[in-house]
Amino acid sequence: MKIQQLSLFVENKPGRLSAATRALAEADVNILTLSLADTQQFGILRLIVRDVERARKVLEDADHVVKVTEVVAIEVSDRPGGLAEILTVIDGAAVNIEYMYAFTTRMRQRAILVFRFDDPDAAIALMQSHDINVVAPVELYKRVDERQ
């Protein structure tokens, strides 16, 4: 139930972000969701795409250093307190969240959040033991297709 995410450093200069996304566009790779965090000198662009290996190759061919990491997509009630409930479960189990961001689609009127955990397998087991839906990649891609 883990999803592969691409992470790449992007120089904090005009045109560097668009160069990476343009390379993917020219290769007909669709970005399903992304997160961009920055510092003064560089940013970290995190992407979820359907064809991870193809996107990785395209980006590396465009001179980007790319790392593939595993993240977990979790369904969260889209209402006040929905995220707080999930975080309470996580806090109680001493599973560390390294970062998180929202997915660009919803499922069954629920938000989808992407989490990077220090131990994704433990996080998945924890969520499942509390009847929290961990979204499988196939299910996620199907929902993305349905919104188009």
Secondary structure as a PSIPRED ss2 file (coil, helix, strand):
# PSIPRED VFORMAT (PSIPRED V4.0)

   1 M C   1.000  0.000  0.000
   2 K E   0.000  0.000  1.000
   3 I E   0.000  0.000  1.000
   4 Q E   0.000  0.000  1.000
   5 Q E   0.000  0.000  1.000
   6 L E   0.000  0.000  1.000
   7 S E   0.000  0.000  1.000
   8 L E   0.000  0.000  1.000
   9 F E   0.000  0.000  1.000
  10 V E   0.000  0.000  1.000
  11 E E   0.000  0.000  1.000
  12 N C   1.000  0.000  0.000
  13 K C   1.000  0.000  0.000
  14 P C   1.000  0.000  0.000
  15 G C   1.000  0.000  0.000
  16 R H   0.000  1.000  0.000
  17 L H   0.000  1.000  0.000
  18 S H   0.000  1.000  0.000
  19 A H   0.000  1.000  0.000
  20 A H   0.000  1.000  0.000
  21 T H   0.000  1.000  0.000
  22 R H   0.000  1.000  0.000
  23 A H   0.000  1.000  0.000
  24 L H   0.000  1.000  0.000
  25 A H   0.000  1.000  0.000
  26 E H   0.000  1.000  0.000
  27 A C   1.000  0.000  0.000
  28 D C   1.000  0.000  0.000
  29 V C   1.000  0.000  0.000
  30 N C   1.000  0.000  0.000
  31 I E   0.000  0.000  1.000
  32 L E   0.000  0.000  1.000
  33 T E   0.000  0.000  1.000
  34 L E   0.000  0.000  1.000
  35 S E   0.000  0.000  1.000
  36 L E   0.000  0.000  1.000
  37 A E   0.000  0.000  1.000
  38 D E   0.000  0.000  1.000
  39 T C   1.000  0.000  0.000
  40 Q C   1.000  0.000  0.000
  41 Q C   1.000  0.000  0.000
  42 F E   0.000  0.000  1.000
  43 G E   0.000  0.000  1.000
  44 I E   0.000  0.000  1.000
  45 L E   0.000  0.000  1.000
  46 R E   0.000  0.000  1.000
  47 L E   0.000  0.000  1.000
  48 I E   0.000  0.000  1.000
  49 V E   0.000  0.000  1.000
  50 R C   1.000  0.000  0.000
  51 D C   1.000  0.000  0.000
  52 V H   0.000  1.000  0.000
  53 E H   0.000  1.000  0.000
  54 R H   0.000  1.000  0.000
  55 A H   0.000  1.000  0.000
  56 R H   0.000  1.000  0.000
  57 K H   0.000  1.000  0.000
  58 V H   0.000  1.000  0.000
  59 L H   0.000  1.000  0.000
  60 E H   0.000  1.000  0.000
  61 D H   0.000  1.000  0.000
  62 A C   1.000  0.000  0.000
  63 D C   1.000  0.000  0.000
  64 H C   1.000  0.000  0.000
  65 V C   1.000  0.000  0.000
  66 V E   0.000  0.000  1.000
  67 K E   0.000  0.000  1.000
  68 V E   0.000  0.000  1.000
  69 T E   0.000  0.000  1.000
  70 E E   0.000  0.000  1.000
  71 V E   0.000  0.000  1.000
  72 V E   0.000  0.000  1.000
  73 A E   0.000  0.000  1.000
  74 I E   0.000  0.000  1.000
  75 E E   0.000  0.000  1.000
  76 V E   0.000  0.000  1.000
  77 S E   0.000  0.000  1.000
  78 D C   1.000  0.000  0.000
  79 R C   1.000  0.000  0.000
  80 P C   1.000  0.000  0.000
  81 G C   1.000  0.000  0.000
  82 G H   0.000  1.000  0.000
  83 L H   0.000  1.000  0.000
  84 A H   0.000  1.000  0.000
  85 E H   0.000  1.000  0.000
  86 I H   0.000  1.000  0.000
  87 L H   0.000  1.000  0.000
  88 T H   0.000  1.000  0.000
  89 V H   0.000  1.000  0.000
  90 I H   0.000  1.000  0.000
  91 D H   0.000  1.000  0.000
  92 G H   0.000  1.000  0.000
  93 A C   1.000  0.000  0.000
  94 A C   1.000  0.000  0.000
  95 V C   1.000  0.000  0.000
  96 N C   1.000  0.000  0.000
  97 I E   0.000  0.000  1.000
  98 E E   0.000  0.000  1.000
  99 Y E   0.000  0.000  1.000
 100 M E   0.000  0.000  1.000
 101 Y E   0.000  0.000  1.000
 102 A E   0.000  0.000  1.000
 103 F E   0.000  0.000  1.000
 104 T E   0.000  0.000  1.000
 105 T E   0.000  0.000  1.000
 106 R E   0.000  0.000  1.000
 107 M E   0.000  0.000  1.000
 108 R C   1.000  0.000  0.000
 109 Q C   1.000  0.000  0.000
 110 R E   0.000  0.000  1.000
 111 A E   0.000  0.000  1.000
 112 I E   0.000  0.000  1.000
 113 L E   0.000  0.000  1.000
 114 V E   0.000  0.000  1.000
 115 F E   0.000  0.000  1.000
 116 R E   0.000  0.000  1.000
 117 F E   0.000  0.000  1.000
 118 D C   1.000  0.000  0.000
 119 D C   1.000  0.000  0.000
 120 P H   0.000  1.000  0.000
 121 D H   0.000  1.000  0.000
 122 A H   0.000  1.000  0.000
 123 A H   0.000  1.000  0.000
 124 I H   0.000  1.000  0.000
 125 A H   0.000  1.000  0.000
 126 L H   0.000  1.000  0.000
 127 M H   0.000  1.000  0.000
 128 Q H   0.000  1.000  0.000
 129 S H   0.000  1.000  0.000
 130 H C   1.000  0.000  0.000
 131 D C   1.000  0.000  0.000
 132 I C   1.000  0.000  0.000
 133 N C   1.000  0.000  0.000
 134 V E   0.000  0.000  1.000
 135 V E   0.000  0.000  1.000
 136 A C   1.000  0.000  0.000
 137 P H   0.000  1.000  0.000
 138 V H   0.000  1.000  0.000
 139 E H   0.000  1.000  0.000
 140 L H   0.000  1.000  0.000
 141 Y H   0.000  1.000  0.000
 142 K H   0.000  1.000  0.000
 143 R H   0.000  1.000  0.000
 144 V H   0.000  1.000  0.000
 145 D H   0.000  1.000  0.000
 146 E H   0.000  1.000  0.000
 147 R H   0.000  1.000  0.000
 148 Q C   1.000  0.000  0.000
